[in-house]
């Protein structure tokens, strides 16, 4: 259920959410979350600067 909620949050907000706790940070940057976002069709392009 947590992945379902976090998968709907925009990637631009992940930096702020990662400050909540170490657990949130580990979930936000896990491959499982990206895979879940892919299943939902809510992936966003990555821009590296």
C-alpha distance matrix in Angstrom:
0.0 3.8 5.5 5.0 6.4 8.8 9.9 11.4 13.4 16.9 18.1 20.9 18.8 17.3 20.6 20.2 16.7 17.8 20.4 18.0 17.9 18.4 14.9 13.6 16.5 15.8 12.3 13.7 16.6 15.2 16.0 12.6 11.4 14.6 14.3 11.0 12.9 15.8 14.3 13.4 16.9 16.2 18.0 20.8 24.1 24.7 27.8 29.4 32.2
3.8 0.0 3.8 5.3 5.2 6.1 8.4 10.3 11.2 14.7 15.5 18.1 15.7 14.0 17.0 16.7 13.1 14.0 16.6 14.4 14.2 14.8 11.5 9.9 12.8 12.5 9.0 10.4 13.5 12.6 14.2 11.3 9.5 13.1 13.7 10.8 12.2 15.6 15.0 14.0 17.1 15.7 16.9 19.2 22.3 22.5 25.4 26.7 29.3
5.5 3.8 0.0 3.8 5.4 5.1 5.7 8.6 10.1 13.0 13.4 16.6 14.9 12.9 16.2 16.7 13.4 14.0 17.2 15.7 15.5 15.6 12.4 10.5 12.5 11.8 8.0 8.8 11.4 10.2 11.1 8.1 6.1 9.4 9.9 7.1 8.6 11.9 11.5 11.0 13.9 12.6 13.6 16.2 19.2 19.5 22.7 24.1 26.9
5.0 5.3 3.8 0.0 3.8 5.7 5.3 6.8 9.4 12.6 14.0 17.0 15.5 14.4 18.0 18.1 15.0 16.4 19.4 17.9 18.3 18.8 15.7 13.5 15.6 15.3 11.5 11.6 14.4 13.5 13.8 10.8 8.5 11.0 11.1 7.5 8.3 11.5 10.4 8.9 12.2 11.2 13.1 15.9 19.3 20.3 23.5 25.4 28.3
6.4 5.2 5.4 3.8 0.0 3.8 5.5 5.6 7.2 10.8 12.7 15.1 13.0 12.4 15.9 15.4 12.3 14.4 17.0 15.2 16.2 17.4 14.7 12.0 14.4 15.0 11.5 11.0 14.4 14.4 15.5 13.1 10.1 12.6 13.7 10.4 10.2 13.8 13.5 11.3 14.0 12.1 14.0 16.0 19.5 20.2 23.1 25.0 27.5
8.8 6.1 5.1 5.7 3.8 0.0 3.8 5.3 5.3 8.5 9.5 12.2 10.1 8.9 12.4 12.5 9.4 11.1 14.1 13.0 14.0 14.8 12.5 9.4 11.2 12.0 8.6 7.5 10.9 11.3 12.8 11.1 7.7 10.1 12.0 9.5 8.9 12.7 13.3 11.6 13.6 11.1 12.2 13.8 17.0 17.2 19.9 21.6 24.0
9.9 8.4 5.7 5.3 5.5 3.8 0.0 3.8 5.5 7.8 8.8 12.1 11.2 10.1 13.9 14.7 12.2 13.6 16.9 16.3 17.2 17.6 15.3 12.3 13.4 13.7 10.2 8.7 11.2 11.2 11.5 9.9 6.3 7.7 9.3 6.7 5.2 9.0 9.8 8.1 9.9 7.6 8.8 11.0 14.4 15.2 18.3 20.3 23.2
11.4 10.3 8.6 6.8 5.6 5.3 3.8 0.0 3.8 6.4 8.9 11.5 10.6 10.8 14.6 14.7 12.7 15.0 17.9 17.2 18.8 19.8 17.7 14.4 15.7 16.6 13.4 11.4 14.2 14.8 15.1 13.6 10.1 10.9 12.5 9.8 7.5 10.9 11.5 8.6 10.0 7.2 9.4 11.0 14.7 16.0 18.8 21.3 23.9
13.4 11.2 10.1 9.4 7.2 5.3 5.5 3.8 0.0 3.8 6.4 8.3 6.8 7.5 11.1 11.1 9.5 12.0 14.7 14.4 16.4 17.7 16.3 12.6 13.5 15.3 12.5 9.9 12.8 14.3 15.4 14.6 10.8 11.6 14.2 12.1 9.7 13.1 14.5 12.0 12.7 9.3 10.4 10.9 14.2 14.8 17.1 19.3 21.5
16.9 14.7 13.0 12.6 10.8 8.5 7.8 6.4 3.8 0.0 3.8 5.3 5.5 7.0 10.2 10.9 10.5 12.7 15.3 15.9 18.1 19.1 18.2 14.5 14.5 16.4 14.2 10.9 13.0 15.1 15.8 15.8 12.1 11.8 14.7 13.4 10.3 13.1 15.2 12.9 12.5 8.8 9.0 8.2 11.2 11.8 13.8 16.2 18.3
18.1 15.5 13.4 14.0 12.7 9.5 8.8 8.9 6.4 3.8 0.0 3.8 5.3 5.1 8.0 9.9 9.8 11.0 13.9 15.2 16.9 17.4 16.9 13.5 12.5 14.3 12.7 9.0 10.2 12.7 13.6 14.4 11.0 10.2 13.7 13.3 10.4 12.8 15.6 14.1 13.5 9.9 8.6 7.3 9.4 8.9 10.9 12.9 15.1
20.9 18.1 16.6 17.0 15.1 12.2 12.1 11.5 8.3 5.3 3.8 0.0 3.8 5.6 6.9 8.4 9.7 11.2 13.3 15.1 17.4 18.2 18.5 14.9 13.8 16.3 15.3 11.5 12.7 15.7 16.9 18.0 14.6 13.9 17.4 17.1 14.1 16.5 19.3 17.5 16.6 13.0 11.8 9.6 11.0 10.1 10.8 12.6 13.9
18.8 15.7 14.9 15.5 13.0 10.1 11.2 10.6 6.8 5.5 5.3 3.8 0.0 3.8 5.5 5.5 6.4 8.7 10.6 11.8 14.4 15.8 15.9 12.2 11.8 14.7 13.6 10.2 12.3 15.3 17.2 17.7 14.1 14.4 17.9 17.0 14.5 17.5 19.8 17.9 17.8 14.1 13.6 12.3 14.2 13.4 14.4 15.8 17.0
17.3 14.0 12.9 14.4 12.4 8.9 10.1 10.8 7.5 7.0 5.1 5.6 3.8 0.0 3.8 5.4 5.0 5.9 8.8 10.2 12.0 12.8 12.8 9.3 8.3 11.0 10.2 6.6 8.6 11.7 13.9 14.7 11.5 12.0 15.6 15.1 13.2 16.2 18.6 17.3 17.5 14.1 13.1 12.3 14.1 12.7 14.1 14.9 16.5
20.6 17.0 16.2 18.0 15.9 12.4 13.9 14.6 11.1 10.2 8.0 6.9 5.5 3.8 0.0 3.8 5.5 5.2 6.9 9.6 11.4 12.1 13.3 10.3 8.4 11.7 12.0 8.8 9.8 13.5 16.0 17.3 14.5 15.0 18.7 18.5 16.7 19.5 22.1 21.0 21.0 17.6 16.2 14.9 15.9 13.8 14.3 14.3 15.1
20.2 16.7 16.7 18.1 15.4 12.5 14.7 14.7 11.1 10.9 9.9 8.4 5.5 5.4 3.8 0.0 3.8 5.5 5.6 7.5 10.4 12.3 13.4 10.2 9.6 13.2 13.3 10.6 12.5 15.9 18.7 19.4 16.3 17.4 20.9 20.1 18.4 21.6 23.8 22.2 22.6 19.0 18.3 17.2 18.7 17.0 17.5 17.8 18.3
16.7 13.1 13.4 15.0 12.3 9.4 12.2 12.7 9.5 10.5 9.8 9.7 6.4 5.0 5.5 3.8 0.0 3.8 5.3 5.5 8.1 10.1 10.4 6.9 7.3 10.7 10.2 8.1 10.8 13.6 16.6 16.7 13.7 15.5 18.7 17.6 16.4 19.8 21.6 20.1 21.1 17.7 17.4 17.0 19.0 17.7 18.9 19.4 20.5
17.8 14.0 14.0 16.4 14.4 11.1 13.6 15.0 12.0 12.7 11.0 11.2 8.7 5.9 5.2 5.5 3.8 0.0 3.8 5.5 6.4 7.2 8.3 5.5 4.2 7.9 8.7 6.8 8.7 11.6 15.0 15.7 13.3 15.0 18.3 17.8 17.0 20.2 22.2 21.4 22.2 19.1 18.2 17.8 19.3 17.4 18.5 18.3 19.5
20.4 16.6 17.2 19.4 17.0 14.1 16.9 17.9 14.7 15.3 13.9 13.3 10.6 8.8 6.9 5.6 5.3 3.8 0.0 3.8 5.6 7.5 9.7 7.7 7.0 10.7 11.9 10.6 12.2 15.2 18.7 19.3 17.0 18.8 22.1 21.5 20.7 23.9 25.9 24.8 25.7 22.5 21.7 21.1 22.4 20.3 21.0 20.5 21.1
18.0 14.4 15.7 17.9 15.2 13.0 16.3 17.2 14.4 15.9 15.2 15.1 11.8 10.2 9.6 7.5 5.5 5.5 3.8 0.0 3.8 7.2 8.3 6.4 7.7 10.9 11.5 11.0 13.4 15.7 19.3 19.2 16.9 19.3 22.2 21.1 20.6 24.1 25.6 24.4 25.8 22.7 22.4 22.3 24.2 22.5 23.6 23.6 24.4
17.9 14.2 15.5 18.3 16.2 14.0 17.2 18.8 16.4 18.1 16.9 17.4 14.4 12.0 11.4 10.4 8.1 6.4 5.6 3.8 0.0 3.8 5.3 5.3 6.4 8.8 10.1 10.7 12.6 14.4 18.1 18.0 16.4 19.1 21.7 20.9 21.1 24.4 25.7 25.1 26.7 23.9 23.4 23.6 25.4 23.5 24.8 24.4 25.4
18.4 14.8 15.6 18.8 17.4 14.8 17.6 19.8 17.7 19.1 17.4 18.2 15.8 12.8 12.1 12.3 10.1 7.2 7.5 7.2 3.8 0.0 3.8 5.5 5.0 6.2 8.7 9.9 10.8 12.2 16.0 16.3 15.4 17.9 20.4 20.2 20.7 23.7 25.2 25.0 26.6 24.1 23.1 23.5 24.9 22.8 24.2 23.4 24.7
14.9 11.5 12.4 15.7 14.7 12.5 15.3 17.7 16.3 18.2 16.9 18.5 15.9 12.8 13.3 13.4 10.4 8.3 9.7 8.3 5.3 3.8 0.0 3.8 5.4 5.2 6.3 8.6 10.2 10.6 14.3 13.8 13.0 16.1 18.2 17.5 18.5 21.5 22.6 22.5 24.5 22.3 21.7 22.6 24.5 22.8 24.7 24.3 26.1
13.6 9.9 10.5 13.5 12.0 9.4 12.3 14.4 12.6 14.5 13.5 14.9 12.2 9.3 10.3 10.2 6.9 5.5 7.7 6.4 5.3 5.5 3.8 0.0 3.8 5.5 5.2 6.0 8.6 9.9 13.5 13.0 11.2 14.1 16.6 15.7 16.0 19.3 20.5 20.0 21.7 19.2 18.8 19.5 21.6 20.1 22.0 22.1 23.8
16.5 12.8 12.5 15.6 14.4 11.2 13.4 15.7 13.5 14.5 12.5 13.8 11.8 8.3 8.4 9.6 7.3 4.2 7.0 7.7 6.4 5.0 5.4 3.8 0.0 3.8 5.5 5.2 6.3 8.5 12.2 12.9 11.3 13.4 16.3 16.2 16.2 19.1 21.0 20.8 22.0 19.4 18.2 18.5 19.9 17.9 19.5 19.1 20.7
15.8 12.5 11.8 15.3 15.0 12.0 13.7 16.6 15.3 16.4 14.3 16.3 14.7 11.0 11.7 13.2 10.7 7.9 10.7 10.9 8.8 6.2 5.2 5.5 3.8 0.0 3.8 5.6 5.5 6.1 9.8 10.4 10.0 12.3 14.6 14.9 15.7 18.2 19.8 20.3 21.7 19.6 18.3 19.2 20.5 18.6 20.6 20.1 22.2
12.3 9.0 8.0 11.5 11.5 8.6 10.2 13.4 12.5 14.2 12.7 15.3 13.6 10.2 12.0 13.3 10.2 8.7 11.9 11.5 10.1 8.7 6.3 5.2 5.5 3.8 0.0 3.8 5.5 5.1 8.5 8.0 6.8 9.8 11.9 11.5 12.5 15.3 16.6 16.8 18.6 16.6 15.8 17.2 19.1 17.8 20.4 20.6 23.0
13.7 10.4 8.8 11.6 11.0 7.5 8.7 11.4 9.9 10.9 9.0 11.5 10.2 6.6 8.8 10.6 8.1 6.8 10.6 11.0 10.7 9.9 8.6 6.0 5.2 5.6 3.8 0.0 3.8 5.7 8.6 9.0 6.5 8.5 11.5 11.3 11.1 14.0 15.9 15.7 16.8 14.4 13.3 14.1 15.9 14.5 16.9 17.3 19.7
16.6 13.5 11.4 14.4 14.4 10.9 11.2 14.2 12.8 13.0 10.2 12.7 12.3 8.6 9.8 12.5 10.8 8.7 12.2 13.4 12.6 10.8 10.2 8.6 6.3 5.5 5.5 3.8 0.0 3.8 6.7 8.6 7.3 8.1 11.2 12.2 12.0 14.2 16.5 17.0 17.7 15.5 13.5 14.1 15.2 13.2 15.5 15.3 17.8
15.2 12.6 10.2 13.5 14.4 11.3 11.2 14.8 14.3 15.1 12.7 15.7 15.3 11.7 13.5 15.9 13.6 11.6 15.2 15.7 14.4 12.2 10.6 9.9 8.5 6.1 5.1 5.7 3.8 0.0 3.8 5.3 5.6 7.0 9.0 10.3 11.3 13.0 14.9 16.0 17.1 15.7 13.9 15.4 16.6 15.1 17.9 17.9 20.8
16.0 14.2 11.1 13.8 15.5 12.8 11.5 15.1 15.4 15.8 13.6 16.9 17.2 13.9 16.0 18.7 16.6 15.0 18.7 19.3 18.1 16.0 14.3 13.5 12.2 9.8 8.5 8.6 6.7 3.8 0.0 3.8 5.4 5.1 6.2 8.6 9.8 10.5 12.5 14.4 15.2 14.4 12.4 14.3 15.4 14.4 17.5 17.8 21.1
12.6 11.3 8.1 10.8 13.1 11.1 9.9 13.6 14.6 15.8 14.4 18.0 17.7 14.7 17.3 19.4 16.7 15.7 19.3 19.2 18.0 16.3 13.8 13.0 12.9 10.4 8.0 9.0 8.6 5.3 3.8 0.0 3.8 5.5 5.1 6.1 8.6 9.8 10.6 12.4 14.1 13.7 12.7 15.3 17.1 16.7 20.1 20.8 24.1
11.4 9.5 6.1 8.5 10.1 7.7 6.3 10.1 10.8 12.1 11.0 14.6 14.1 11.5 14.5 16.3 13.7 13.3 17.0 16.9 16.4 15.4 13.0 11.2 11.3 10.0 6.8 6.5 7.3 5.6 5.4 3.8 0.0 3.8 5.4 5.0 6.1 8.6 9.9 10.6 12.2 11.0 10.2 12.6 14.9 14.7 18.1 19.2 22.4
14.6 13.1 9.4 11.0 12.6 10.1 7.7 10.9 11.6 11.8 10.2 13.9 14.4 12.0 15.0 17.4 15.5 15.0 18.8 19.3 19.1 17.9 16.1 14.1 13.4 12.3 9.8 8.5 8.1 7.0 5.1 5.5 3.8 0.0 3.8 5.4 5.0 6.2 8.7 9.9 10.3 9.3 7.5 9.9 11.7 11.7 15.3 16.6 20.1
14.3 13.7 9.9 11.1 13.7 12.0 9.3 12.5 14.2 14.7 13.7 17.4 17.9 15.6 18.7 20.9 18.7 18.3 22.1 22.2 21.7 20.4 18.2 16.6 16.3 14.6 11.9 11.5 11.2 9.0 6.2 5.1 5.4 3.8 0.0 3.8 5.4 5.0 6.4 8.8 9.8 10.1 9.0 12.2 14.0 14.6 18.3 19.7 23.3
11.0 10.8 7.1 7.5 10.4 9.5 6.7 9.8 12.1 13.4 13.3 17.1 17.0 15.1 18.5 20.1 17.6 17.8 21.5 21.1 20.9 20.2 17.5 15.7 16.2 14.9 11.5 11.3 12.2 10.3 8.6 6.1 5.0 5.4 3.8 0.0 3.8 5.3 5.1 6.4 8.7 8.9 9.2 12.6 15.3 16.3 19.9 21.7 25.1
12.9 12.2 8.6 8.3 10.2 8.9 5.2 7.5 9.7 10.3 10.4 14.1 14.5 13.2 16.7 18.4 16.4 17.0 20.7 20.6 21.1 20.7 18.5 16.0 16.2 15.7 12.5 11.1 12.0 11.3 9.8 8.6 6.1 5.0 5.4 3.8 0.0 3.8 5.4 5.1 6.1 5.3 5.6 9.0 12.0 13.4 17.0 19.2 22.6
15.8 15.6 11.9 11.5 13.8 12.7 9.0 10.9 13.1 13.1 12.8 16.5 17.5 16.2 19.5 21.6 19.8 20.2 23.9 24.1 24.4 23.7 21.5 19.3 19.1 18.2 15.3 14.0 14.2 13.0 10.5 9.8 8.6 6.2 5.0 5.3 3.8 0.0 3.8 5.4 4.9 6.1 5.6 9.3 11.6 13.4 17.1 19.4 23.0
14.3 15.0 11.5 10.4 13.5 13.3 9.8 11.5 14.5 15.2 15.6 19.3 19.8 18.6 22.1 23.8 21.6 22.2 25.9 25.6 25.7 25.2 22.6 20.5 21.0 19.8 16.6 15.9 16.5 14.9 12.5 10.6 9.9 8.7 6.4 5.1 5.4 3.8 0.0 3.8 5.4 7.8 8.8 12.6 15.1 17.1 20.8 23.2 26.7
13.4 14.0 11.0 8.9 11.3 11.6 8.1 8.6 12.0 12.9 14.1 17.5 17.9 17.3 21.0 22.2 20.1 21.4 24.8 24.4 25.1 25.0 22.5 20.0 20.8 20.3 16.8 15.7 17.0 16.0 14.4 12.4 10.6 9.9 8.8 6.4 5.1 5.4 3.8 0.0 3.8 5.5 8.0 11.5 14.7 17.0 20.5 23.2 26.5
16.9 17.1 13.9 12.2 14.0 13.6 9.9 10.0 12.7 12.5 13.5 16.6 17.8 17.5 21.0 22.6 21.1 22.2 25.7 25.8 26.7 26.6 24.5 21.7 22.0 21.7 18.6 16.8 17.7 17.1 15.2 14.1 12.2 10.3 9.8 8.7 6.1 4.9 5.4 3.8 0.0 3.8 5.8 9.1 11.9 14.7 18.2 21.2 24.5
16.2 15.7 12.6 11.2 12.1 11.1 7.6 7.2 9.3 8.8 9.9 13.0 14.1 14.1 17.6 19.0 17.7 19.1 22.5 22.7 23.9 24.1 22.3 19.2 19.4 19.6 16.6 14.4 15.5 15.7 14.4 13.7 11.0 9.3 10.1 8.9 5.3 6.1 7.8 5.5 3.8 0.0 3.8 6.5 10.0 12.5 15.8 18.8 21.9
18.0 16.9 13.6 13.1 14.0 12.2 8.8 9.4 10.4 9.0 8.6 11.8 13.6 13.1 16.2 18.3 17.4 18.2 21.7 22.4 23.4 23.1 21.7 18.8 18.2 18.3 15.8 13.3 13.5 13.9 12.4 12.7 10.2 7.5 9.0 9.2 5.6 5.6 8.8 8.0 5.8 3.8 0.0 3.8 6.8 9.1 12.6 15.4 18.7
20.8 19.2 16.2 15.9 16.0 13.8 11.0 11.0 10.9 8.2 7.3 9.6 12.3 12.3 14.9 17.2 17.0 17.8 21.1 22.3 23.6 23.5 22.6 19.5 18.5 19.2 17.2 14.1 14.1 15.4 14.3 15.3 12.6 9.9 12.2 12.6 9.0 9.3 12.6 11.5 9.1 6.5 3.8 0.0 3.8 6.3 9.4 12.6 15.6
24.1 22.3 19.2 19.3 19.5 17.0 14.4 14.7 14.2 11.2 9.4 11.0 14.2 14.1 15.9 18.7 19.0 19.3 22.4 24.2 25.4 24.9 24.5 21.6 19.9 20.5 19.1 15.9 15.2 16.6 15.4 17.1 14.9 11.7 14.0 15.3 12.0 11.6 15.1 14.7 11.9 10.0 6.8 3.8 0.0 3.8 6.5 9.9 13.0
24.7 22.5 19.5 20.3 20.2 17.2 15.2 16.0 14.8 11.8 8.9 10.1 13.4 12.7 13.8 17.0 17.7 17.4 20.3 22.5 23.5 22.8 22.8 20.1 17.9 18.6 17.8 14.5 13.2 15.1 14.4 16.7 14.7 11.7 14.6 16.3 13.4 13.4 17.1 17.0 14.7 12.5 9.1 6.3 3.8 0.0 3.8 6.4 9.8
27.8 25.4 22.7 23.5 23.1 19.9 18.3 18.8 17.1 13.8 10.9 10.8 14.4 14.1 14.3 17.5 18.9 18.5 21.0 23.6 24.8 24.2 24.7 22.0 19.5 20.6 20.4 16.9 15.5 17.9 17.5 20.1 18.1 15.3 18.3 19.9 17.0 17.1 20.8 20.5 18.2 15.8 12.6 9.4 6.5 3.8 0.0 3.8 6.5
29.4 26.7 24.1 25.4 25.0 21.6 20.3 21.3 19.3 16.2 12.9 12.6 15.8 14.9 14.3 17.8 19.4 18.3 20.5 23.6 24.4 23.4 24.3 22.1 19.1 20.1 20.6 17.3 15.3 17.9 17.8 20.8 19.2 16.6 19.7 21.7 19.2 19.4 23.2 23.2 21.2 18.8 15.4 12.6 9.9 6.4 3.8 0.0 3.8
32.2 29.3 26.9 28.3 27.5 24.0 23.2 23.9 21.5 18.3 15.1 13.9 17.0 16.5 15.1 18.3 20.5 19.5 21.1 24.4 25.4 24.7 26.1 23.8 20.7 22.2 23.0 19.7 17.8 20.8 21.1 24.1 22.4 20.1 23.3 25.1 22.6 23.0 26.7 26.5 24.5 21.9 18.7 15.6 13.0 9.8 6.5 3.8 0.0
